[in-house]
Amino acid sequence: MQRAGVDTDSCDELLRDLTATELIELQRGYGRLEPRARYKGVASQPLLTNLAVNHLYIDEGGKSNPEPLVPGPRYFSLGAVALTDEAGADYIRRADEVKQEFFGTNDITFHDPGMRRHETIYKFHDDRARQREFDNALRRLIEETQFTAFGVGIRKTSFESEYADTGIDPYLPTDCYALAITMLLERYVDFIATGGTKHIGRVTFESIGPREDAQHQMQYAQLLLDGSQWVPNSAFQGWLETGCRFMPKCGSHPLELSDMLARDIFEWVGSECTGVPFRWGDFCAKVHCRGDGQMGKFGIKVFPDADIRELIEEHRRGFGAVDRN
């Protein structure tokens, strides 16, 4: 309109009214809104501050691509754990000890869902007592490792029909994996920007393949360039390293925790947020939660959630993630 020389006053007023109405409705439905500028960075060039690194390791559960031939509802999840170098080294040492105790070697990688189903090497020749001992050892490993949990569960069937296919929400990516990355990193930035100890975030994905890794790198860079609806680009730029990393799961590594969490989130969302997956209680005790836990201040996001929001809130209250600030 400006390029055409048309008076934009009426249009500007309409946009202001729509924005105000949107904020009122969102505040009524989700809790108090905070300004987009709430995540003030420590410096315009954070690498010059020599902040300690906080690592976020991300793994997936299910398939992110459309599955139109699969009957029934479809789901996808990302699970992530955030921890320091010291906590990561402690996890590796403890995981090596568990592997030596049960398998006599460190040269294996924990992987779900085989562990929870007691399949392959986790079958222990159908020795139920040994299976329980292994499960308990993993539970202690999760409990004793100092990390903060994050995750996203996408209800793919609803997302594809209500959002991806219609393009009804211009703020949302129409790709399932890109959407999950956006929602996950919004919550991670909330965590590192509001914590007592300042860190710079370093993001590492489990590597899938060169093409897929490049796509995820592109979405990561897009967030740093443009931000999201709720978090501005300055916040992503101020608290995250400007490039993410990729590595395959191999041997003992915190990505094993992300793998277990991603599977729990996948099963929880698949139960329409009413079930209790295998290690859910252990992980829920470590989920990021700030204040009222609304509007990006809680570490696990389900989308779309309009028809099951009360179930999600009830489940969240029952497990009670801790406020780490």
C-alpha positions as CSV (number, residue, x, y, z in Angstrom):
1,M,0.0,0.0,0.0
2,Q,2.9,2.4,0.8
3,R,4.6,1.6,-2.5
4,A,1.3,2.3,-4.3
5,G,0.9,5.7,-2.5
6,V,-2.2,4.6,-0.7
7,D,-3.0,6.0,2.8
8,T,-2.2,3.2,5.3
9,D,-3.7,4.8,8.4
10,S,-6.8,2.7,8.4
11,C,-4.9,-0.5,7.7
12,D,-2.4,0.3,10.5
13,E,-5.3,0.9,12.9
14,L,-6.9,-2.5,11.9
15,L,-3.6,-4.3,12.4
16,R,-3.2,-2.8,15.9
17,D,-6.7,-3.8,16.8
18,L,-6.1,-7.4,15.6
19,T,-2.9,-7.6,17.5
20,A,-4.5,-6.4,20.7
21,T,-7.4,-8.8,20.3
22,E,-4.9,-11.7,19.6
23,L,-3.0,-10.9,22.8
24,I,-6.1,-10.7,24.9
25,E,-7.3,-14.1,23.7
26,L,-3.9,-15.7,24.1
27,Q,-3.5,-14.3,27.6
28,R,-6.9,-15.7,28.5
29,G,-6.1,-19.1,27.2
30,Y,-2.5,-19.6,28.1
31,G,-1.5,-17.3,30.9
32,R,0.5,-14.1,31.2
33,L,2.3,-12.9,28.1
34,E,5.8,-11.5,28.4
35,P,7.3,-9.0,25.9
36,R,9.4,-10.4,23.0
37,A,12.3,-8.4,24.3
38,R,12.4,-10.3,27.6
39,Y,15.5,-12.4,26.6
40,K,18.1,-9.6,26.6
41,G,21.5,-11.1,25.6
42,V,24.7,-10.6,27.5
43,A,26.5,-8.9,24.5
44,S,26.0,-8.1,20.9
45,Q,28.8,-10.7,20.1
46,P,28.3,-13.4,22.7
47,L,31.4,-15.3,21.7
48,L,33.5,-12.5,23.0
49,T,32.1,-13.0,26.5
50,N,33.8,-16.4,26.9
51,L,30.6,-17.8,28.5
52,A,30.7,-21.5,29.6
53,V,28.9,-23.8,27.1
54,N,25.6,-25.5,27.8
55,H,25.0,-28.4,25.4
56,L,21.6,-29.3,24.0
57,Y,21.5,-32.8,22.5
58,I,18.5,-33.6,20.3
59,D,17.1,-36.9,19.0
60,E,13.8,-37.8,17.4
61,G,11.0,-40.3,17.8
62,G,8.9,-41.5,14.9
63,K,9.0,-40.1,11.4
64,S,8.7,-36.5,10.6
65,N,7.6,-36.9,6.9
66,P,3.9,-37.3,6.0
67,E,2.7,-40.9,6.2
68,P,-0.7,-40.8,4.3
69,L,-0.9,-44.5,3.9
70,V,-0.4,-45.3,7.6
71,P,-3.9,-45.9,9.2
72,G,-4.9,-44.0,12.3
73,P,-3.4,-41.0,14.0
74,R,0.3,-40.3,13.4
75,Y,2.9,-38.7,15.7
76,F,6.4,-37.3,15.8
77,S,8.6,-36.2,18.7
78,L,11.9,-34.5,19.6
79,G,13.6,-35.2,22.9
80,A,16.5,-33.1,24.2
81,V,18.7,-32.9,27.2
82,A,20.7,-29.8,28.3
83,L,23.8,-30.2,30.4
84,T,27.3,-28.8,31.0
85,D,30.6,-30.4,29.9
86,E,31.1,-31.7,33.4
87,A,27.7,-33.3,33.6
88,G,28.2,-34.8,30.1
89,A,31.5,-36.4,31.2
90,D,29.9,-37.7,34.4
91,Y,27.1,-39.3,32.3
92,I,29.6,-41.0,30.0
93,R,31.5,-42.4,33.0
94,R,28.3,-43.8,34.6
95,A,27.0,-45.2,31.4
96,D,30.3,-47.0,30.7
97,E,30.0,-48.5,34.2
98,V,26.5,-49.8,33.5
99,K,27.5,-51.3,30.2
100,Q,30.5,-53.0,31.7
101,E,28.3,-54.5,34.4
102,F,25.6,-55.9,32.1
103,F,27.5,-56.5,28.8
104,G,31.2,-56.6,29.7
105,T,32.0,-53.9,27.2
106,N,31.6,-50.2,26.5
107,D,31.3,-50.7,22.8
108,I,27.5,-50.5,22.6
109,T,25.0,-47.7,22.4
110,F,21.8,-47.6,24.4
111,H,18.8,-47.4,22.0
112,D,15.1,-47.4,22.4
113,P,12.6,-48.9,22.0
114,G,14.6,-52.1,22.2
115,M,15.6,-51.5,25.8
116,R,12.1,-51.0,27.2
117,R,10.9,-54.0,25.2
118,H,13.9,-56.1,26.4
119,E,14.8,-57.1,22.8
120,T,18.1,-58.2,21.2
121,I,21.0,-57.7,23.7
122,Y,18.6,-56.3,26.3
123,K,16.7,-59.6,26.5
124,F,19.2,-61.2,28.8
125,H,18.1,-64.7,27.7
126,D,14.6,-64.0,29.1
127,D,16.1,-63.6,32.6
128,R,13.4,-61.4,34.2
129,A,15.4,-60.6,37.3
130,R,18.4,-59.4,35.2
131,Q,16.0,-57.3,33.0
132,R,14.7,-55.6,36.2
133,E,18.3,-55.0,37.4
134,F,19.1,-53.4,34.1
135,D,16.0,-51.2,34.1
136,N,16.8,-50.0,37.7
137,A,20.4,-49.3,36.7
138,L,19.2,-47.1,33.8
139,R,16.7,-45.4,36.2
140,R,19.5,-44.5,38.5
141,L,21.6,-43.3,35.6
142,I,18.8,-40.8,34.6
143,E,18.3,-39.7,38.2
144,E,21.9,-39.1,39.0
145,T,22.8,-37.2,35.8
146,Q,22.5,-33.5,36.1
147,F,20.5,-32.4,33.0
148,T,17.3,-30.4,32.1
149,A,14.8,-32.1,29.8
150,F,13.0,-30.6,26.8
151,G,10.7,-32.0,24.1
152,V,8.1,-31.5,21.5
153,G,5.3,-33.9,20.5
154,I,3.6,-33.2,17.2
155,R,0.2,-34.8,16.5
156,K,0.9,-35.2,12.8
157,T,-2.6,-36.1,11.6
158,S,-4.1,-32.9,13.2
159,F,-1.1,-30.7,12.3
160,E,-1.2,-31.7,8.6
161,S,-5.0,-31.3,8.2
162,E,-5.4,-28.2,10.3
163,Y,-2.2,-26.3,9.6
164,A,0.3,-27.7,7.0
165,D,-2.3,-28.3,4.3
166,T,-4.3,-25.0,4.9
167,G,-1.4,-22.6,5.7
168,I,-3.8,-21.0,8.1
169,D,-1.1,-19.8,10.5
170,P,1.6,-17.8,8.7
171,Y,3.9,-17.9,11.8
172,L,4.2,-21.7,11.8
173,P,6.5,-23.8,9.6
174,T,4.5,-26.3,7.5
175,D,7.3,-28.9,7.8
176,C,6.8,-31.2,10.9
177,Y,10.5,-31.3,11.9
178,A,11.0,-27.6,11.3
179,L,8.0,-26.8,13.6
180,A,9.4,-29.1,16.3
181,I,12.8,-27.4,16.1
182,T,11.2,-24.0,16.5
183,M,9.2,-25.0,19.5
184,L,12.0,-26.8,21.2
185,L,14.5,-24.0,20.8
186,E,12.0,-21.4,22.0
187,R,11.9,-23.3,25.3
188,Y,15.7,-23.8,25.4
189,V,16.3,-20.1,25.0
190,D,13.9,-19.4,27.8
191,F,16.0,-21.8,30.0
192,I,19.5,-20.5,29.3
193,A,18.4,-16.8,29.2
194,T,16.6,-16.9,32.6
195,G,18.9,-19.2,34.5
196,G,21.1,-18.0,37.4
197,T,24.4,-19.0,35.6
198,K,24.9,-17.6,32.1
199,H,25.8,-19.9,29.3
200,I,26.0,-19.9,25.6
201,G,23.9,-22.7,24.0
202,R,25.5,-25.3,21.7
203,V,23.0,-27.4,19.8
204,T,23.8,-30.9,18.6
205,F,21.4,-33.1,16.6
206,E,21.7,-36.8,16.1
207,S,22.9,-37.0,12.5
208,I,20.4,-38.7,10.1
209,G,22.0,-38.1,6.7
210,P,23.7,-35.3,4.8
211,R,20.5,-34.0,3.2
212,E,18.4,-34.1,6.4
213,D,21.2,-32.6,8.4
214,A,21.4,-29.7,6.0
215,Q,17.7,-29.1,6.2
216,H,17.8,-29.0,10.0
217,Q,20.8,-26.6,9.8
218,M,18.8,-24.4,7.5
219,Q,15.9,-24.2,9.9
220,Y,18.3,-23.5,12.8
221,A,19.9,-20.7,10.8
222,Q,16.4,-19.4,9.9
223,L,15.5,-19.0,13.5
224,L,18.6,-17.0,14.2
225,L,18.0,-14.8,11.2
226,D,14.2,-14.2,11.6
227,G,13.2,-15.4,15.1
228,S,9.8,-16.9,15.7
229,Q,6.3,-15.6,16.7
230,W,7.2,-15.5,20.4
231,V,11.0,-15.2,20.5
232,P,12.9,-12.5,18.4
233,N,15.9,-13.2,16.4
234,S,18.0,-11.2,18.8
235,A,17.3,-13.7,21.5
236,F,18.3,-16.7,19.4
237,Q,21.4,-14.8,18.3
238,G,22.3,-13.7,21.8
239,W,22.1,-17.1,23.5
240,L,22.9,-19.7,20.8
241,E,26.0,-20.4,18.9
242,T,25.5,-19.4,15.2
243,G,25.8,-23.0,13.9
244,C,24.5,-26.3,15.1
245,R,26.3,-29.6,15.1
246,F,25.5,-33.2,14.1
247,M,26.8,-36.5,15.2
248,P,25.6,-40.2,15.1
249,K,25.0,-42.0,18.4
250,C,28.0,-44.1,19.0
251,G,29.1,-45.5,22.4
252,S,28.3,-43.7,25.6
253,H,27.0,-40.2,24.9
254,P,24.2,-37.9,26.3
255,L,22.4,-38.4,23.0
256,E,21.4,-41.7,24.5
257,L,19.3,-39.8,27.1
258,S,17.7,-37.8,24.3
259,D,16.9,-41.0,22.5
260,M,15.1,-42.4,25.6
261,L,13.3,-39.2,26.2
262,A,12.2,-38.9,22.6
263,R,10.6,-42.3,22.8
264,D,8.8,-41.5,26.0
265,I,7.4,-38.3,24.5
266,F,6.4,-40.2,21.3
267,E,4.5,-42.8,23.4
268,W,2.9,-40.1,25.6
269,V,1.6,-38.1,22.7
270,G,0.5,-41.3,21.1
271,S,-1.7,-42.0,24.1
272,E,-3.3,-38.5,23.6
273,C,-1.3,-37.4,26.7
274,T,-3.1,-39.8,29.1
275,G,-0.5,-42.6,29.4
276,V,2.6,-43.0,31.5
277,P,5.5,-44.2,29.4
278,F,8.3,-46.4,30.7
279,R,10.7,-43.7,32.1
280,W,8.2,-40.8,32.2
281,G,8.4,-40.1,35.9
282,D,12.2,-40.0,35.9
283,F,12.3,-37.5,33.0
284,C,9.4,-35.4,34.1
285,A,11.3,-34.6,37.3
286,K,13.9,-32.8,35.2
287,V,11.7,-30.9,32.7
288,H,12.4,-27.1,32.6
289,C,9.6,-25.1,34.2
290,R,9.6,-21.3,34.9
291,G,6.9,-19.4,36.7
292,D,3.4,-20.5,35.6
293,G,4.9,-22.8,32.9
294,Q,2.8,-21.2,30.2
295,M,3.8,-19.5,26.9
296,G,7.1,-21.2,26.3
297,K,8.1,-21.5,30.0
298,F,7.6,-25.2,30.2
299,G,10.1,-27.6,28.5
300,I,7.6,-30.0,26.8
301,K,5.2,-28.8,24.1
302,V,2.4,-30.7,22.4
303,F,1.0,-29.4,19.1
304,P,-1.8,-29.1,18.2
305,D,-3.3,-29.3,21.6
306,A,-6.6,-27.3,21.6
307,D,-8.8,-30.4,22.1
308,I,-6.7,-32.0,24.8
309,R,-5.2,-29.1,26.6
310,E,-6.9,-29.9,29.9
311,L,-5.5,-33.4,29.8
312,I,-2.0,-32.0,29.2
313,E,-2.4,-29.6,32.2
314,E,-3.7,-32.3,34.4
315,H,-0.8,-34.6,33.5
316,R,1.7,-31.8,34.0
317,R,0.3,-31.0,37.5
318,G,0.5,-34.7,38.4
319,F,4.2,-35.0,37.6
320,G,5.1,-31.5,38.7
321,A,8.3,-30.4,36.8
322,V,10.6,-28.3,39.0
323,D,11.4,-24.6,38.7
324,R,15.1,-24.5,38.1
325,N,15.4,-20.8,38.6
